[in-house]
């Protein structure tokens, strides 16, 4: 096929599907403006950024910002806390999404199903500030409902918000409560796409509800589960900044301080934008490598992966 023929095919496709491309245009412009153009700011990671001189006028210092990050005495602790929290989220937060979707899928009374969906979806639309306020109303050392009940029963003061052993479980529990309902929506969509004839054939063969779930439902959502797992692996260095920053206090820094909270203090509070950009660049490279590795591993186990 000659170059002119290829050009004609492309032109015909553009004319034929012009309305589809037109509908894609706002999304393309959004990603270009807010995701690709800002990538030019990565130059800050290799410079001693000065607000007055700007990106191009600032002094070029090479990898000094990265060395500052890696030589920090807190870096290994931050990396450990970040990875542990992310692994805990992957291990304990993905299964509740699947479980809730399976439960909702089995409910046959539609009004009851809608009520359960509304109750479980609702917390997702609350900000972490509100969630922390609710947690504080239960666990505040002096006036919390649970703390007051515990003090009345035992005479001891219960201070779970500053307990290092309870901080990570608290993050996981609140994240499950807030996001499980919304996460189940994706699996419900996958369940709706399963061919109903498969269930009819299974009933004819004498399969019960558990057998149908094991041999039809779970394989039907496997690809979605693997896809979300790969995406979460790629964000393993993003341990949920907003939640951690709001729940964090000085007594739990040892187990709760993560890379993003450190970057916020260093980049925003201390105006050290260069070091913050270096950390962001480092996280992006690690995330990219992990996504490639997880996708390749998923294909070896029979999944289609992301691409």
KAWOQUI-V559561 format. One record per backbone hydrogen bond with DSSP energy under -0.5 kcal/mol. NH is the residue of the N-H (numbers start at 1). CO is the residue of the C=O. E is the energy in kcal/mol with one decimal. If there is no record, write none. Layout:
nh=NH co=CO e=E
nh=NH co=CO e=E
//
This chain:
nh=6 co=2 e=-2.1
nh=7 co=3 e=-2.2
nh=8 co=4 e=-2.2
nh=9 co=5 e=-2.2
nh=10 co=6 e=-2.4
nh=11 co=7 e=-2.4
nh=12 co=8 e=-2.5
nh=13 co=9 e=-2.3
nh=14 co=10 e=-2.4
nh=15 co=11 e=-2.2
nh=16 co=12 e=-2.8
nh=17 co=13 e=-2.6
nh=18 co=15 e=-0.9
nh=21 co=17 e=-2.2
nh=22 co=18 e=-2.1
nh=23 co=19 e=-1.9
nh=24 co=20 e=-1.5
nh=25 co=21 e=-1.1
nh=26 co=22 e=-0.6
nh=28 co=24 e=-2.3
nh=29 co=25 e=-2.8
nh=30 co=26 e=-2.3
nh=31 co=27 e=-2.2
nh=32 co=28 e=-2.3
nh=33 co=29 e=-2.7
nh=34 co=30 e=-2.8
nh=35 co=31 e=-1.6
nh=36 co=31 e=-1.9
nh=37 co=32 e=-2.7
nh=39 co=36 e=-1.1
nh=40 co=37 e=-1.9
nh=41 co=38 e=-2.1
nh=42 co=39 e=-2.0
nh=43 co=40 e=-1.5
nh=44 co=41 e=-1.8
nh=45 co=42 e=-1.4
nh=46 co=43 e=-1.7
nh=47 co=44 e=-1.7
nh=48 co=59 e=-3.0
nh=49 co=47 e=-1.3
nh=50 co=54 e=-0.5
nh=54 co=50 e=-2.4
nh=57 co=53 e=-0.7
nh=58 co=54 e=-1.0
nh=59 co=48 e=-0.8
nh=61 co=46 e=-2.1
nh=62 co=46 e=-1.2
nh=64 co=61 e=-1.3
nh=67 co=63 e=-2.1
nh=68 co=64 e=-2.1
nh=69 co=65 e=-1.8
nh=70 co=66 e=-2.7
nh=71 co=67 e=-2.1
nh=72 co=69 e=-1.1
nh=75 co=72 e=-1.4
nh=78 co=74 e=-2.7
nh=79 co=75 e=-2.9
nh=80 co=76 e=-2.4
nh=81 co=77 e=-2.7
nh=82 co=78 e=-2.4
nh=83 co=79 e=-2.5
nh=84 co=80 e=-2.6
nh=85 co=81 e=-2.3
nh=86 co=82 e=-2.2
nh=87 co=83 e=-2.7
nh=88 co=84 e=-2.6
nh=89 co=85 e=-2.2
nh=90 co=86 e=-2.2
nh=91 co=87 e=-2.7
nh=92 co=88 e=-2.8
nh=93 co=89 e=-2.0
nh=94 co=90 e=-0.7
nh=96 co=92 e=-0.5
nh=97 co=93 e=-0.6
nh=98 co=94 e=-1.6
nh=99 co=95 e=-2.8
nh=100 co=96 e=-2.6
nh=101 co=97 e=-2.0
nh=102 co=98 e=-2.4
nh=103 co=99 e=-2.3
nh=104 co=100 e=-2.7
nh=105 co=101 e=-2.1
nh=106 co=102 e=-1.1
nh=106 co=103 e=-0.7
nh=107 co=103 e=-0.7
nh=107 co=104 e=-0.7
nh=110 co=108 e=-0.9
nh=113 co=109 e=-2.1
nh=114 co=110 e=-2.4
nh=115 co=111 e=-1.8
nh=116 co=112 e=-2.3
nh=117 co=113 e=-2.4
nh=118 co=114 e=-2.3
nh=119 co=115 e=-2.2
nh=120 co=116 e=-2.4
nh=121 co=117 e=-2.5
nh=122 co=118 e=-1.6
nh=123 co=119 e=-0.6
nh=124 co=121 e=-1.3
nh=125 co=121 e=-0.5
nh=125 co=122 e=-1.6
nh=126 co=123 e=-1.7
nh=131 co=127 e=-2.1
nh=132 co=128 e=-2.6
nh=133 co=129 e=-2.0
nh=134 co=130 e=-2.2
nh=135 co=131 e=-2.5
nh=136 co=132 e=-3.1
nh=137 co=133 e=-1.9
nh=138 co=134 e=-0.9
nh=138 co=135 e=-0.8
nh=139 co=135 e=-2.7
nh=140 co=136 e=-2.1
nh=144 co=140 e=-1.9
nh=145 co=137 e=-2.0
nh=146 co=138 e=-1.5
nh=147 co=138 e=-1.4
nh=148 co=144 e=-3.0
nh=149 co=145 e=-2.1
nh=150 co=146 e=-2.6
nh=151 co=147 e=-2.4
nh=152 co=148 e=-2.1
nh=153 co=149 e=-1.7
nh=154 co=150 e=-2.8
nh=155 co=150 e=-0.6
nh=155 co=151 e=-1.5
nh=158 co=156 e=-0.5
nh=159 co=157 e=-0.6
nh=162 co=159 e=-0.7
nh=163 co=160 e=-1.3
nh=164 co=162 e=-0.6
nh=166 co=163 e=-0.7
nh=167 co=163 e=-1.2
nh=168 co=164 e=-0.6
nh=170 co=166 e=-2.1
nh=171 co=167 e=-2.0
nh=172 co=168 e=-2.3
nh=173 co=169 e=-2.8
nh=174 co=170 e=-2.3
nh=175 co=171 e=-2.0
nh=176 co=172 e=-2.5
nh=177 co=173 e=-2.3
nh=178 co=174 e=-2.1
nh=179 co=175 e=-2.5
nh=180 co=176 e=-1.8
nh=181 co=120 e=-0.6
nh=183 co=179 e=-2.5
nh=184 co=180 e=-1.8
nh=185 co=181 e=-0.5
nh=185 co=182 e=-1.1
nh=186 co=182 e=-0.6
nh=186 co=183 e=-0.6
nh=187 co=183 e=-0.8
nh=188 co=184 e=-2.4
nh=189 co=185 e=-2.1
nh=190 co=186 e=-1.8
nh=191 co=187 e=-2.5
nh=192 co=188 e=-2.1
nh=193 co=189 e=-0.9
nh=194 co=191 e=-1.2
nh=198 co=195 e=-1.4
nh=199 co=195 e=-0.6
nh=200 co=196 e=-1.8
nh=201 co=197 e=-2.5
nh=202 co=198 e=-2.0
nh=203 co=199 e=-2.3
nh=204 co=200 e=-2.0
nh=205 co=201 e=-1.8
nh=206 co=203 e=-1.3
nh=207 co=202 e=-2.9
nh=212 co=208 e=-2.4
nh=213 co=209 e=-2.2
nh=214 co=210 e=-2.4
nh=215 co=211 e=-2.6
nh=216 co=212 e=-2.1
nh=217 co=212 e=-1.9
nh=218 co=213 e=-2.8
nh=220 co=216 e=-1.5
nh=221 co=217 e=-1.1
nh=221 co=218 e=-0.7
nh=222 co=218 e=-0.5
nh=222 co=219 e=-0.6
nh=225 co=221 e=-2.3
nh=226 co=222 e=-2.6
nh=227 co=223 e=-2.3
nh=228 co=224 e=-2.5
nh=229 co=225 e=-2.1
nh=230 co=226 e=-2.5
nh=231 co=227 e=-2.1
nh=232 co=228 e=-2.2
nh=233 co=229 e=-2.2
nh=234 co=230 e=-1.9
nh=235 co=231 e=-0.8
nh=235 co=232 e=-0.5
nh=236 co=233 e=-1.5
nh=238 co=235 e=-1.9
nh=239 co=237 e=-0.7
nh=244 co=240 e=-2.3
nh=245 co=241 e=-3.2
nh=246 co=242 e=-1.8
nh=247 co=243 e=-2.2
nh=248 co=244 e=-1.9
nh=252 co=249 e=-1.7
nh=253 co=250 e=-0.9
nh=255 co=252 e=-1.0
nh=256 co=252 e=-2.4
nh=257 co=253 e=-1.8
nh=259 co=78 e=-0.5
nh=262 co=258 e=-2.0
nh=263 co=259 e=-2.7
nh=264 co=260 e=-2.2
nh=265 co=261 e=-2.1
nh=266 co=262 e=-2.6
nh=267 co=263 e=-3.8
nh=268 co=264 e=-2.1
nh=269 co=264 e=-1.6
nh=270 co=265 e=-1.4
nh=272 co=266 e=-2.3
nh=273 co=271 e=-1.2
nh=276 co=272 e=-1.6
nh=277 co=273 e=-2.4
nh=278 co=274 e=-2.0
nh=279 co=275 e=-2.1
nh=280 co=276 e=-2.1
nh=281 co=277 e=-2.4
nh=282 co=278 e=-2.3
nh=283 co=279 e=-2.6
nh=284 co=280 e=-2.0
nh=285 co=281 e=-2.0
nh=286 co=282 e=-2.2
nh=287 co=283 e=-2.6
nh=288 co=284 e=-2.4
nh=289 co=285 e=-2.2
nh=290 co=286 e=-2.4
nh=291 co=287 e=-2.3
nh=292 co=288 e=-2.1
nh=293 co=289 e=-2.4
nh=294 co=290 e=-3.0
nh=295 co=291 e=-2.5
nh=296 co=292 e=-2.1
nh=297 co=293 e=-2.4
nh=298 co=294 e=-2.4
nh=299 co=295 e=-1.8
nh=300 co=296 e=-1.4
nh=301 co=297 e=-1.0
nh=302 co=299 e=-1.5
nh=303 co=298 e=-2.3
//
